[in-house]
């Protein structure tokens, strides 16, 4: 199949799709990842802090050192903390993987959509507020990535790759630059009206799919986006070109 699929909004041939992770591909179950009871408000940092304590750090010193490193590094990734504090990489990674296995669930409609678009040879990219390893861990829960990368995605733009977060114009400017196509030839697929819709639209992306699985209507069109209650709809709209 041709890699250029047709936009339902513009008639342009879609050259690539940019897909969100949290609430689009995965969802929390069990313990939340973000919360005030964790070191630096993140369950993954809590795991790293516990490992530091097992290697002789006091709780206070571990949290202070992690906070200082995060502030200095700004756009960090989890393995960098393990390396910075000379912690056993494999043991730390194993614990982080286990946490994801226990606390991250998967939206099956997203997995089906990605597999169908990948089979159609449409280049797919990730745009996420997770760092790169966090993206791979969550995509791994969906069977879409391994520790070193993914066969399904041409690029994974996490916070430490695009040097920002998705609510910022800078993130999306760097993301679109790395994707390498004109904005009007891209489709963004996500769930957040601001991060996944208004921000990319402000830079010229015109084809936006937003998923609301509680929505009664299978499809609802607004001036800004096409809302769907299942991502199984998306390949149907990105129909094979004639």
C-alpha positions as MATLAB code, in Angstrom:
seq = 'XXXXXXXXXXXXXXXXXXXXXXXXXXXXXXXXXXXXXXXXXXXXXXXXXXXXXXXXXXXXXXXXXXXXXXXXXXXXXXXXXXXXXXXXXXXXXXXXXXXXXXXXXXXXXXXXXXXXXXXXXXXXXXXXXXXXXXXXXXXXXXXXXXXXXXXXXXXXXXXXXXXXXXXXXXXXXXXXXXXXXXXXXXXXXXXXXXXXXXXXXXXXXXXXXXXXXXXXXXXXXXXXXXXXXXXXXXXXXXXXXX';
ca = [
       0.000    0.000    0.000;
       1.050    3.567   -0.616;
       2.409    5.339    2.457;
       0.476    8.532    1.670;
      -3.058    8.318    3.000;
      -5.738   10.960    2.558;
      -6.672   13.534    5.188;
     -10.419   13.629    5.881;
     -10.166   17.387    6.449;
      -7.944   18.742    3.714;
      -7.782   16.211    0.900;
      -4.001   16.344    1.220;
      -2.119   13.086    1.267;
      -1.125   12.279    4.840;
       2.582   11.550    4.935;
       2.908   10.587    8.617;
       1.001   10.308   11.890;
       2.119   11.598   15.285;
       0.602    9.658   18.195;
       0.325   10.416   21.903;
       0.871    7.722   24.576;
      -0.799    8.542   27.917;
      -4.591    8.028   27.791;
      -4.278    7.341   24.058;
      -2.282    4.079   24.002;
      -1.937    3.357   27.728;
      -3.803    4.111   30.931;
      -3.001    3.788   34.649;
      -4.132    0.903   36.807;
      -3.161    0.231   40.398;
      -0.775    2.927   41.614;
      -0.722    6.249   39.746;
       2.643    7.284   38.334;
       2.403   10.910   39.427;
       1.544   11.874   43.000;
       2.712   13.854   46.032;
       3.662   10.763   48.041;
       6.569    9.950   45.690;
      10.068   11.348   45.534;
       9.862   14.201   43.003;
       6.168   13.292   42.590;
       6.987   10.354   40.309;
       6.726    6.634   41.123;
       9.784    5.872   38.976;
      11.885    8.291   40.994;
      10.580    6.601   44.132;
      12.001    3.316   42.837;
      15.365    4.937   42.114;
      15.433    6.577   45.555;
      14.746    3.231   47.212;
      17.624    1.696   45.267;
      19.879    4.535   46.377;
      18.936    3.875   50.016;
      19.844    0.205   49.569;
      23.285    1.433   48.489;
      23.891    3.587   51.522;
      22.090    6.849   50.907;
      19.810    8.307   53.559;
      16.263    9.086   52.349;
      16.892   12.807   52.712;
      20.224   12.728   50.884;
      18.820   10.597   48.079;
      15.881   12.908   47.479;
      18.062   16.018   47.656;
      20.613   14.590   45.215;
      17.919   13.501   42.771;
      16.225   16.893   42.957;
      19.511   18.700   42.325;
      20.314   16.454   39.359;
      16.842   16.832   37.832;
      17.057   20.611   38.150;
      20.516   20.746   36.608;
      19.742   18.263   33.837;
      16.222   19.613   33.186;
      15.432   17.209   30.316;
      16.497   13.909   31.839;
      15.830   10.224   31.310;
      15.530    7.540   33.975;
      18.694    5.553   33.127;
      20.708    8.745   33.536;
      19.815    8.806   37.233;
      20.952    5.205   37.642;
      24.254    6.053   35.961;
      24.729    9.348   37.828;
      24.450    7.670   41.241;
      26.391    4.542   40.269;
      23.413    2.249   40.757;
      23.116   -1.216   39.176;
      21.554   -0.513   35.785;
      20.022   -3.941   35.202;
      18.476   -4.163   38.662;
      17.090   -0.643   38.404;
      15.674   -1.273   34.949;
      14.107   -4.540   36.088;
      12.299   -2.794   38.939;
      11.066   -0.023   36.667;
       9.796   -2.571   34.135;
       8.018   -4.459   36.925;
       6.293   -1.280   38.056;
       5.004   -0.697   34.531;
       3.794   -4.278   34.267;
       1.835   -3.896   37.486;
       0.504   -0.376   37.028;
       0.119    0.413   33.324;
      -2.725   -0.993   31.218;
      -3.226   -0.793   27.464;
      -6.022    0.457   25.221;
      -6.447   -2.366   22.718;
      -8.089   -0.119   20.106;
      -4.881    1.943   19.996;
      -2.760   -1.147   19.424;
      -5.046   -2.297   16.606;
      -4.905    1.160   15.007;
      -1.111    1.324   15.158;
      -0.708   -2.143   13.704;
      -3.096   -1.314   10.839;
      -1.400    1.982   10.017;
       2.025    0.361   10.243;
       0.855   -2.406    7.903;
      -0.241    0.320    5.484;
       3.359    1.585    5.560;
       2.375    4.930    6.988;
       5.290    6.420    8.953;
       4.342    6.718   12.618;
       5.902    8.902   15.301;
       5.353    9.279   19.041;
       4.984   12.644   20.793;
       4.862   12.241   24.562;
       5.381   13.933   27.913;
       7.436   10.889   28.962;
      11.206   10.769   28.478;
      12.439    8.365   25.819;
      12.825    5.340   28.117;
       9.416    6.084   29.652;
       7.929    6.014   26.155;
       9.601    2.681   25.402;
       8.435    1.196   28.701;
       4.811    2.131   28.057;
       4.938    1.103   24.412;
       6.499   -2.149   25.607;
       3.400   -2.801   27.703;
       1.436   -2.580   24.452;
       3.787   -4.958   22.632;
       4.963   -2.106   20.412;
       8.546   -1.571   21.581;
      11.526   -3.103   23.313;
      14.215   -1.600   25.472;
      16.246   -0.388   22.506;
      13.489    0.879   20.237;
      10.451    0.022   18.153;
       9.839   -1.340   14.697;
       6.510    0.500   14.581;
       7.748    4.071   14.924;
      10.110    6.132   12.802;
      10.797    8.396   15.748;
       9.916    8.692   19.431;
       9.807   12.292   20.565;
       9.885   12.330   24.343;
      10.615   15.254   26.608;
      14.388   14.727   26.535;
      14.358   14.380   22.735;
      12.298   17.508   21.969;
      13.669   19.370   25.001;
      10.290   20.368   26.347;
       6.747   19.307   27.113;
       3.783   19.092   24.784;
       2.002   22.157   26.148;
       4.836   24.298   24.731;
       5.271   25.575   21.199;
       8.966   24.712   21.332;
       8.252   21.010   21.828;
       6.015   20.899   18.777;
       8.374   22.970   16.639;
      11.178   20.494   17.329;
       8.838   17.532   16.932;
       7.602   18.652   13.501;
      11.153   19.428   12.417;
      12.215   15.873   13.223;
       9.201   14.361   11.456;
      10.278   16.279    8.370;
       7.004   16.809    6.486;
       4.874   19.878    5.916;
       2.391   20.272    8.806;
      -0.621   20.053    6.483;
       0.511   16.569    5.464;
       0.524   15.293    9.058;
      -2.150   13.797   11.293;
      -1.949   14.008   15.086;
      -3.740   11.387   17.183;
      -4.230   11.971   20.903;
      -6.691   12.767   23.660;
      -5.859   16.218   25.006;
      -7.594   19.214   23.361;
      -4.695   21.526   24.179;
      -1.526   19.434   23.927;
      -2.654   17.201   21.041;
      -4.845   19.674   19.174;
      -4.409   23.394   19.752;
      -0.617   23.247   19.956;
       0.018   21.343   16.695;
      -2.783   23.287   14.959;
      -1.024   26.527   15.904;
       1.904   25.308   13.784;
      -0.176   24.320   10.770;
      -1.320   20.744   11.443;
      -4.904   20.515   10.194;
      -5.799   16.850   10.672;
      -6.367   16.003   14.328;
      -8.023   12.923   15.824;
      -8.955   13.069   19.516;
     -10.238   10.010   21.356;
     -12.884   10.150   24.081;
     -13.872    6.573   24.847;
     -16.822    7.753   26.967;
     -18.309    9.669   24.061;
     -21.657    8.213   22.928;
     -21.279    9.037   19.248;
     -18.740    6.981   17.367;
     -17.593   10.136   15.567;
     -18.126   13.819   16.375;
     -16.651   16.577   14.233;
     -15.726   19.963   15.707;
     -13.968   22.884   13.993;
     -10.659   21.814   15.540;
     -10.707   18.004   15.525;
     -12.455   14.787   14.711;
     -13.493   13.191   18.020;
     -13.857    9.397   18.045;
     -14.900    6.986   20.771;
     -12.556    4.298   19.481;
      -9.266    4.559   17.633;
     -10.463    1.757   15.387;
     -12.122    4.631   13.481;
      -8.888    6.294   12.470;
      -7.703    3.898    9.737;
     -11.204    4.079    8.271;
     -10.892    7.856    7.863;
      -7.340    7.641    6.603;
      -8.601    5.606    3.677;
      -6.337    3.987    1.108;
      -5.667    6.438   -1.710;
      -6.982    5.804   -5.165;
];
